[in-house]
Structure formats: C-alpha cells, structure tokens
Amino acid sequence: MTGPHQHRTGPVGVAVIGCGTISDQYLANLTSFPDLRVVFCADLDEDRARAQAEAYAVPGAGTVEQALAHPAVEIVVNLTVPSAHAAVGTAALRAGKHLWNEKPLTADTDSAAELLELAAKSGLRVGGAPDTFLGAGLQSALRALRSGTIGTPLTALSLMQIPGPESWHPSPAFLYQPGGGPLFDMGPYYLTALVNVFGPVERVSAVGSRSRDRRVIGSGERAGTAFDVTVPTHVSALLEFSGGRSATAVFSFESPLLRLGFVEVTGLDATLVLPDPNHFDGTTAVEDGGPRRTLPVEGTSAGRGTGVLDLARAIRSGTAHRATGDLAFHVLEVMTAISTAADSGLPVPVHSRCAVPDPLPAGWDPHTRTLPS
C-alpha cells in the first residue's frame, strides 16, 4: 500500500487532536513507543493542549489547523467527541495525514463511508478504536481459536449488564442520547471481538426497551440533577454470520447484577471463555467437560494506542494494519442495524464486509524499536 508518506523512514510522527480525559491513556503510551514520535497536541481549548503537551514532553501544542499543517505529522490521532469525528477526520485526510479515530468511527454510516472513500482516493490509511482486541488477553484467545482448541467456532454469548453510568459519571446525559446508550457506548468492544472470531455479521435481529424516561446524576457537582433518556437502555441482539454461525449479545444499563466482559464462544469440541473485550489483558479458559483449563497469555497489554503503533509500523513496511477503518465501519453498521431492528421488530441485513486480521505474533513488543532512529 502506498501513500504520501511511503518514502519516509524512522519513527512515525503523530499529532493528538482532542486533549480530554482519554488523551492521558493515549499520550502515556504513544510517547513510550520508540517507533512513534508525538510532535503536537491540539484542542479547541489551547490551554488544555499546552498542558497535555507539557505533561508528556510533546514539543508542539496549539490549534487543530496547526496540527494538520505540521510537516512532521504523518498520523492524526483523533480523540475528539464522536460528533466531531467525521469533520476532524476529513480535515486530516485532506491535509494528507493518515487517520486514527476513537470509537465510533463517525456518528453515522453515511459520513463514515465518505471518510473511507476519501482515504482510498488519497492513498491514505484509516484505523479505528477499539484496539483492545490487540491486547494479550484477546490475542491469546484468538490464537487459541485459530489453532483449533475448541474445534470450529459455532455460537457465542456476550453480556454487558450494569445499572448505568450515572451513579459515577459526573456528566452522563450524552450516554443516554442518540449515539449513546449501552449499544453504542459498549457495543464496539464486544462486537469487534465477535467479528474477530466469526468474521463479518450478515444479519441482525433485536429488541430494545427503556425503563425510565429520566435518570439522576449520582456524583460530582451536578449530583441530584435529572436528565432525559431518549434511547433504549436494554438491547438484546441476535447476530447471524456465514455458515449458520450465530451470537447472542445483550447490552444493558438496567441490571443491578453486574456482568462485564462476559464472552463465551462454543465450538464443536469445547467452549472458550474469553477475557473482557474492554481490556487489553485477562485470561482465557477452556470448558470441555473436564476441569476448567486456563490458557497461557502471550503478548502486550500496553493499552490504548497499540493500534496506532500497529498502523505506524504497517505504513513503514507497506503491510496491512489490523484495527482498520473497514473493521470499524462494519462494527458501526452492525450497531446501526441492531438499533434499526430493535425499532422495527424486523431482521436487518448488514451489507459491509471486512477482513479479519491475523493475530499479532506472540512476541510483538510495542517497546522494541523496529524503525531506524
């Protein structure tokens, strides 16, 4: 694959746009990977951008426009709010930069498709969160699946059930508006894991419900303030894959009984209990009728930004990266289809397809320099 930066060598230049809370996790990792060089932090609040740049020894800080004009920037890491993903991502591509978008890829499939089309025409790459599936936990599970540990995978069950984030989140209202809810907030982690197991989803059916039209903030300066709930807060989905394979997925902000990171994959010979897809670590267990067996864990659990590094190394080597824009788009379409199916009561086809990436080599190390300095 070629593009505007195919002849460069050495560490890949990165700009982080959006210096909110999640930027701490990204910057801590990105600045520790020797194959990357974070050269600029940008935010609508320039003081916040400068503060993050100072905290992580990033040499430049300022506006989005300055970040996009910076000649050393090859990848833009877009950590803005979801409603700005399309606009900032489009501007980055038009400036000749490769793009990494936090989840979801954009707020809707139309703008996401336009983003990927622009990237293809420009010879640029798009990657997207979540990259948790690149962590040692899920990578070890995926390698076990590929090696035939449970035979051919046939079905899966995933559960994400919590009472709702308003008890601890100081500003939770956006999580209960369109683009939020348990499906769009947590769905990307679970659905990305399931697509890595079975391949692309072909059709979905779903039901959704909302128990309350108002909820109350439980912590912070606005504790006790009520806000509107306009999306389903419990969604049950049936995902159909090729060859008759299927998965059941529940996403709920309604349950006092916590079930986080619950993913089971059953094959011809056994069931594999996967680690939490919202984390980079965790163990995998095999249930085959005898004593439960825990499998060895190999790989990196460096955290958020692992996908950015894989993208950067792939740019330099001309190989495929793993957390692709096509994968992020497919997951976005699946979530949109689940929402439509829940509203209509009818099955909804999923038209997009994406390649299932090869697992990372067990010895893949983000802290090893692989590019000349």
Wavefront OBJ file of the C-alpha trace (Angstrom):
o trace
v 0.000 0.000 0.000
v 1.353 3.413 -0.930
v 0.570 6.942 0.143
v 2.055 10.394 0.743
v 4.486 9.118 3.412
v 5.673 5.883 1.810
v 9.274 7.065 1.369
v 9.827 8.268 4.942
v 11.910 6.302 7.409
v 12.397 6.344 11.147
v 9.776 6.907 13.863
v 6.338 7.931 12.622
v 5.201 11.451 13.527
v 1.912 11.716 15.415
v -0.431 14.545 16.393
v -3.091 14.044 19.059
v -6.222 16.101 18.458
v -8.572 16.244 21.414
v -6.879 16.520 24.810
v -9.672 15.384 27.117
v -9.562 12.655 29.728
v -8.867 9.743 27.373
v -5.825 11.545 25.951
v -3.881 10.708 29.126
v -4.016 6.999 28.348
v -3.075 7.544 24.716
v -0.276 10.016 25.379
v 1.276 7.936 28.139
v 1.580 5.038 25.707
v 2.291 6.817 22.438
v 5.196 8.733 23.975
v 6.669 5.469 25.307
v 6.741 3.632 21.962
v 10.125 4.212 20.252
v 8.661 3.703 16.760
v 6.418 6.762 17.268
v 7.219 10.427 17.820
v 4.383 12.543 19.204
v 5.111 16.020 17.891
v 1.917 18.000 18.530
v -1.134 18.218 20.816
v -4.185 20.163 19.642
v -7.534 21.067 21.172
v -10.235 23.714 20.837
v -9.042 24.714 24.305
v -5.429 25.615 23.514
v -4.513 25.856 27.197
v -5.578 22.251 27.653
v -3.499 21.224 24.626
v -0.453 23.027 26.024
v -0.950 21.427 29.443
v -1.011 17.940 27.945
v 1.988 18.687 25.760
v 3.938 19.840 28.793
v 2.834 16.829 30.865
v 4.046 14.358 28.232
v 7.048 16.275 26.855
v 5.443 16.835 23.454
v 7.274 19.660 21.643
v 4.295 21.366 19.966
v 0.805 22.436 21.026
v -1.964 24.649 19.688
v -4.848 24.575 17.240
v -6.191 21.821 15.024
v -5.107 23.823 11.993
v -1.543 23.994 13.286
v -1.516 20.244 13.909
v -2.702 19.493 10.375
v -0.109 21.842 8.874
v 2.786 20.359 10.829
v 5.179 18.747 8.319
v 6.343 16.011 10.708
v 2.828 14.726 11.395
v 2.003 11.548 9.490
v -0.813 10.152 11.663
v -3.566 12.179 13.306
v -4.958 10.514 16.431
v -8.476 11.921 16.657
v -9.740 11.834 20.255
v -12.479 14.429 19.842
v -16.122 13.789 20.779
v -17.947 11.371 18.422
v -19.952 14.144 16.768
v -16.662 15.710 15.582
v -15.021 12.505 14.331
v -16.144 12.967 10.734
v -15.187 16.637 10.433
v -11.780 16.311 12.092
v -11.050 13.049 10.282
v -11.951 14.558 6.919
v -9.731 17.576 7.582
v -6.837 15.281 8.500
v -7.167 13.257 5.314
v -7.420 16.397 3.193
v -4.209 17.574 4.829
v -2.515 14.359 3.662
v -2.384 12.653 7.050
v -3.218 9.067 7.927
v -6.017 8.844 10.489
v -6.801 7.037 13.718
v -10.311 7.731 15.081
v -11.522 6.883 18.545
v -14.790 4.916 18.609
v -17.166 5.115 16.895
v -15.562 5.757 13.515
v -18.107 8.549 12.960
v -21.611 9.229 14.227
v -23.347 7.536 11.259
v -22.603 5.168 8.404
v -23.028 7.781 5.654
v -20.275 10.033 6.992
v -18.111 7.001 7.783
v -18.423 5.743 4.201
v -17.448 9.185 2.886
v -14.415 9.204 5.184
v -13.199 5.820 3.935
v -13.829 6.793 0.304
v -11.744 9.950 0.726
v -8.931 7.943 2.312
v -8.942 5.424 -0.521
v -8.811 8.165 -3.159
v -5.962 9.873 -1.294
v -3.866 6.758 -0.763
v -4.154 7.170 3.000
v -4.945 4.760 5.781
v -7.704 4.866 8.381
v -7.616 2.982 11.658
v -10.121 2.986 14.454
v -10.740 2.048 18.050
v -11.262 -0.151 19.842
v -7.802 -1.672 19.727
v -8.394 -3.700 22.895
v -8.560 -6.820 20.713
v -4.821 -6.353 20.055
v -4.017 -6.838 23.742
v -2.511 -10.029 25.120
v -5.856 -11.191 26.505
v -7.917 -11.368 23.333
v -4.932 -12.060 21.085
v -4.136 -15.197 23.108
v -7.791 -16.240 22.841
v -7.843 -15.632 19.084
v -4.656 -17.629 18.577
v -6.247 -20.483 20.553
v -9.333 -20.356 18.343
v -7.234 -20.364 15.163
v -5.262 -23.383 16.419
v -8.449 -25.460 16.827
v -8.608 -25.516 20.630
v -12.434 -25.789 20.604
v -12.902 -27.070 17.074
v -14.880 -24.975 14.603
v -16.484 -21.992 16.453
v -20.274 -22.170 16.083
v -22.024 -19.901 18.592
v -21.284 -17.196 21.129
v -22.904 -15.436 24.052
v -21.840 -11.977 25.243
v -23.299 -9.989 28.118
v -22.687 -6.396 29.236
v -25.018 -5.563 32.104
v -24.629 -2.699 34.575
v -27.092 -0.379 36.368
v -25.909 2.549 34.245
v -23.013 5.016 34.418
v -24.939 7.894 36.016
v -24.022 6.681 39.515
v -20.345 7.568 38.961
v -20.152 9.703 35.788
v -20.417 13.443 36.581
v -21.901 14.290 33.131
v -23.694 11.157 31.890
v -26.527 12.709 29.845
v -24.781 12.202 26.477
v -24.659 8.455 27.161
v -28.462 8.406 27.105
v -28.925 10.319 23.859
v -28.720 9.173 20.199
v -25.280 7.730 19.567
v -25.107 6.588 23.185
v -26.889 4.010 25.273
v -25.305 0.672 26.146
v -25.276 -0.411 22.485
v -23.193 2.428 21.025
v -21.153 3.071 24.181
v -20.028 -0.506 24.894
v -21.020 -2.366 21.746
v -17.808 -1.654 19.816
v -15.711 -3.712 22.246
v -17.922 -6.798 22.208
v -18.837 -6.659 18.523
v -15.223 -6.162 17.439
v -14.273 -9.260 19.415
v -17.095 -11.303 17.869
v -16.199 -10.216 14.327
v -12.624 -11.315 15.014
v -13.988 -14.739 15.978
v -16.596 -15.336 13.264
v -15.918 -12.801 10.535
v -18.401 -10.175 9.335
v -22.012 -10.111 10.511
v -24.567 -10.766 7.766
v -27.907 -10.084 9.502
v -29.211 -8.952 12.883
v -32.451 -9.133 14.837
v -33.019 -7.221 18.052
v -35.369 -5.922 20.719
v -34.843 -2.850 22.845
v -36.503 -1.220 25.838
v -36.235 1.777 28.145
v -37.403 1.515 31.750
v -37.280 5.222 32.615
v -37.549 8.463 30.686
v -35.466 10.350 33.262
v -32.372 9.467 35.267
v -30.467 11.307 38.026
v -26.771 12.171 38.196
v -25.247 10.438 41.211
v -21.884 12.149 41.643
v -19.968 15.350 41.036
v -21.068 18.975 41.186
v -24.385 18.228 39.443
v -25.373 15.282 41.661
v -29.144 15.099 42.050
v -29.828 16.695 38.647
v -32.295 14.798 36.453
v -31.771 14.362 32.703
v -33.731 12.901 29.795
v -33.264 9.353 28.472
v -34.125 9.077 24.760
v -32.539 5.766 23.676
v -33.067 2.115 24.626
v -31.221 1.218 27.813
v -31.529 -2.544 27.295
v -30.840 -4.171 23.927
v -30.822 -7.869 23.084
v -29.440 -8.795 19.661
v -29.074 -11.949 17.587
v -26.148 -11.776 15.162
v -26.007 -14.084 12.156
v -22.720 -14.911 10.446
v -21.921 -17.051 7.415
v -22.354 -20.803 7.605
v -25.188 -20.697 10.128
v -22.994 -19.414 12.958
v -24.590 -17.029 15.434
v -24.079 -14.966 18.563
v -26.405 -13.519 21.167
v -25.390 -10.158 22.619
v -27.017 -8.231 25.474
v -26.174 -4.589 26.201
v -27.871 -3.168 29.280
v -27.845 -0.152 31.567
v -30.690 -1.797 33.539
v -29.128 -4.533 35.670
v -28.040 -4.338 39.323
v -26.320 -7.683 38.644
v -23.002 -6.779 37.012
v -21.888 -8.855 34.041
v -18.944 -7.163 32.378
v -16.614 -8.812 29.923
v -18.764 -11.923 29.576
v -17.990 -13.565 26.226
v -18.240 -17.315 25.586
v -17.543 -18.994 22.241
v -18.695 -22.586 21.760
v -17.219 -24.828 19.116
v -17.618 -28.438 18.051
v -15.389 -29.699 20.866
v -15.429 -27.187 23.727
v -16.324 -23.700 24.941
v -13.788 -20.892 25.216
v -14.347 -18.240 27.900
v -12.755 -15.036 26.595
v -11.326 -12.148 28.622
v -13.141 -8.825 28.926
v -13.089 -7.206 25.445
v -12.984 -3.763 27.076
v -9.496 -4.510 28.418
v -6.137 -5.427 26.951
v -5.300 -8.174 29.446
v -7.126 -11.099 31.040
v -7.099 -14.876 30.820
v -8.843 -17.361 28.570
v -10.309 -20.631 29.843
v -11.419 -23.851 28.136
v -14.505 -25.787 29.240
v -14.632 -29.267 27.675
v -16.471 -31.332 30.297
v -13.416 -31.854 32.486
v -11.636 -29.451 34.824
v -11.523 -25.900 33.537
v -8.197 -25.156 31.840
v -6.650 -21.691 31.783
v -4.537 -20.990 28.720
v -1.187 -19.167 28.702
v -1.313 -15.438 27.945
v 1.225 -14.063 25.496
v 1.541 -10.593 24.043
v 1.396 -6.984 25.072
v -1.066 -5.260 27.370
v 0.350 -1.790 26.824
v -3.131 -0.338 26.353
v -4.736 2.313 24.187
v -2.568 3.361 21.292
v -1.453 -0.183 20.453
v -3.496 0.072 17.253
v -1.835 3.386 16.367
v 1.579 1.742 16.658
v 0.481 -1.231 14.532
v -0.788 1.279 11.960
v 2.514 3.177 12.020
v 4.645 0.072 11.588
v 2.389 -1.071 8.751
v 2.791 2.287 6.994
v 6.560 1.904 7.097
v 6.543 -1.747 5.965
v 3.753 -1.448 3.394
v 1.820 -4.270 5.087
v -1.770 -4.360 6.342
v -2.640 -2.899 9.723
v -5.155 -4.684 11.937
v -7.588 -2.196 13.504
v -8.719 -0.991 10.094
v -11.264 1.592 9.068
v -13.192 -1.198 7.317
v -13.462 -3.126 10.593
v -14.569 -0.004 12.482
v -17.102 0.784 9.733
v -18.517 -2.743 9.824
v -18.989 -2.582 13.594
v -20.688 0.812 13.222
v -23.052 -0.623 10.593
v -23.805 -3.607 12.837
v -24.729 -1.302 15.731
v -26.888 0.822 13.430
v -28.597 -2.324 12.118
v -29.255 -3.544 15.672
v -30.839 -0.192 16.507
v -32.999 -0.318 13.378
v -34.035 -3.911 14.074
v -34.996 -3.037 17.646
v -37.150 -0.150 16.402
v -38.811 -2.085 13.574
v -39.077 -5.571 15.011
v -37.719 -6.949 11.742
v -34.386 -8.557 10.794
v -31.942 -6.133 9.155
v -29.187 -7.173 6.709
v -25.635 -5.907 7.146
v -24.080 -5.121 3.775
v -20.475 -4.193 4.582
v -17.676 -6.715 4.838
v -14.217 -6.508 6.370
v -11.155 -8.680 6.501
v -10.496 -10.477 9.779
v -6.934 -9.519 10.754
v -4.284 -12.084 11.550
v -3.388 -12.228 15.248
v -0.279 -10.359 16.298
v 2.816 -12.526 16.700
v 3.079 -13.586 20.342
v 6.389 -11.722 20.664
v 5.127 -8.429 19.209
v 6.546 -5.757 21.510
v 5.491 -2.090 21.347
v 8.529 -1.003 23.350
v 11.082 -2.509 20.958
v 12.480 -0.180 18.305
v 11.892 -1.669 14.843
v 12.417 1.525 12.818
v 15.729 3.367 12.429
v 16.066 6.357 14.720
l 1 2 3 4 5 6 7 8 9 10 11 12 13 14 15 16 17 18 19 20 21 22 23 24 25 26 27 28 29 30 31 32 33 34 35 36 37 38 39 40 41 42 43 44 45 46 47 48 49 50 51 52 53 54 55 56 57 58 59 60 61 62 63 64 65 66 67 68 69 70 71 72 73 74 75 76 77 78 79 80 81 82 83 84 85 86 87 88 89 90 91 92 93 94 95 96 97 98 99 100 101 102 103 104 105 106 107 108 109 110 111 112 113 114 115 116 117 118 119 120 121 122 123 124 125 126 127 128 129 130 131 132 133 134 135 136 137 138 139 140 141 142 143 144 145 146 147 148 149 150 151 152 153 154 155 156 157 158 159 160 161 162 163 164 165 166 167 168 169 170 171 172 173 174 175 176 177 178 179 180 181 182 183 184 185 186 187 188 189 190 191 192 193 194 195 196 197 198 199 200 201 202 203 204 205 206 207 208 209 210 211 212 213 214 215 216 217 218 219 220 221 222 223 224 225 226 227 228 229 230 231 232 233 234 235 236 237 238 239 240 241 242 243 244 245 246 247 248 249 250 251 252 253 254 255 256 257 258 259 260 261 262 263 264 265 266 267 268 269 270 271 272 273 274 275 276 277 278 279 280 281 282 283 284 285 286 287 288 289 290 291 292 293 294 295 296 297 298 299 300 301 302 303 304 305 306 307 308 309 310 311 312 313 314 315 316 317 318 319 320 321 322 323 324 325 326 327 328 329 330 331 332 333 334 335 336 337 338 339 340 341 342 343 344 345 346 347 348 349 350 351 352 353 354 355 356 357 358 359 360 361 362 363 364 365 366 367 368 369 370 371 372 373
